[in-house]
Each structure stands twice: as C-alpha cells, then as structure tokens.
Amino acid sequence: MAKIDPKYLKGLKYRDSVRKEIVRDGRKFYEYTSRERDLTPEDVGAVAERGENIVFATYDGQKYTFKKMITAILGKKITEIKSQ
C-alpha cells in the first residue's frame, strides 16, 4: 500500500464485484454483483511523482494522473507522497 494525500481521491470511485453462490437443480452457479464506493488511501497500490504530475494506480486496475497542488502562499508544494 502506498501513502497519498486524501485530497487527490475526492470524487473518485473504487469499483469491484461481490460473488454469490447460487444452487439451482443441485448445481452450483456464481452470480456477480458490481458495487461502487468512494476511493480510500488503502485502495491505492502505487504512487509516483513524475515532474509536475502525481500518478497513482488503484487495486481495481485504474490509473490516475494529477497535477501537483501548490499553495498560493510562498509557492511551496503542499504534497508529501511517500511510497512504502
């Protein structure tokens, strides 16, 4: 798991599915139901800084690229990203 500031995750969704076992006429079947929830920092698998961009990948297979957020005061970068 990689660490990322939660402000980059606002509005993003994590998508996966849940498997349910069904028995019909003595045979097993699986039914998959998709679900969606808000993305959390625990869902982020990898984070990298690429110049002015932050790139991260989530465990559901999505890749996101964002510009680093910069403060208006003194022009200091407010992002601190550390990969574990």
N, C-alpha and C positions, 0 to 999 in steps of 0.2 A: 504494500500500500504506500502511496506517495502522499505527501502533505501539500495541500493547496489552500489558498485563501477562499473561504466560502463565498465571497462576493462574486467570484467568477462563475459560480454554479447557479446563481439566481435565474429562475425561469427555465432551466434545463431539466429534462426528464430522463429517468432510468427506465428502460423497457426490458421486461423479461416475461417468462411464462411459468405457469404452475401446472404440473402433471397430476392428473386424477385417474385412478384406476377404476375401470368400469367392467363389470362381469355381465355378459349377455349370453344366454343359452349355454352357460358353462364355459365360455371362452373369455379370456382377459383382453380388454382393449384399453388404450390410453387416450384420454381426452386432454388437450392442452388449452388452457385459457390464458390469454395475454393479459398483462397488467402493466400499469404505468404509475410511477411515483416520482416525487422530487428527487433530484440527484443530490447525494451527500458526499462529503470528502472521503468516506470509506469506500465509495464506488469507483474512485479514481485509481487506476493501476499504475500509470506512469506520467511523469511531468518533466518537461524540458523547456529551457529558455533558449530561444533562437533569435538572437538580436533583440529587436523591439517586440517580439511576439512570445507568448506563452502557449505551448502546445501540450495538451494532455489527452490521454486515452482512458476510456472507462471500461469496466469489466463487461459491459454489454456490447462491446465492439465499436463504439463510436469514437471519433477523433474530433477534437475541438481546437481551434486556433483563435487567440485573442491578442489584441494589442495590450501592452502593459499599462496599467492605470497609474497616472502620475498626479501628484498633488500640485495645486496651484501655488502653494507657499514654498518658496525656495527651490521649486522644481525638483524636489527629491522623489525618488521612486518609493512607493509605499508597498511594493510587493516583496515578500520574502518567501521564496519557494525552496524547499529542501526535499530532495528525494531520499528515500530510505532504502 
